[in-house]
Amino acid sequence: MSSVPQGFRRISENRIREAVGLGLQGFADIVGMVIEHRPARTVTETEHVQVLALTGNEAPVHSDTEFCTRTGRDQVLVCGILTMNIVLGLTVRTTSALTTANLALDEVRFEQPVHVGDTLRAQSMVLSARRSASRPETGIVSCRIEGYNQHDQRVFSCTRTFLVPADASVLRDATNY
């Protein structure tokens, strides 16, 4: 029987499954460490326009190039909600793929403008990981999340708190993850 590559777990003799997300102990082992998430994502015009339509955001700074030109911008700004969701989405596979609930987004900051065509990457610093007092089968994890553009400028930051399983293998076995 061959060894299982890192990031996978054996399901049967000839089958492995990709492991996503961490449980409480995985986070507890890396408190204070920074996770660099890959791959990065380039913001597309389609995503930008869809988010404006879905949210009903009619602000000209996001949709009117003439308005932007007359107010000193060379192009429209990507809506902050899209920036936030792309950056947070980049972190899910590693940090919160097994999350059972989001608890908080704190200290949310949009720090630099984002434009269509910018490529965003994310990193998470694990701030804390502890067992929940009210739900002992879960752990409460807090991460400081930062998003950067292709110029290494921080464009977004927040602190995110969420629930993870205390024992990831129990959840993985119950859900086929």
Disulfide bonds with the S-S distance in Angstrom:
none
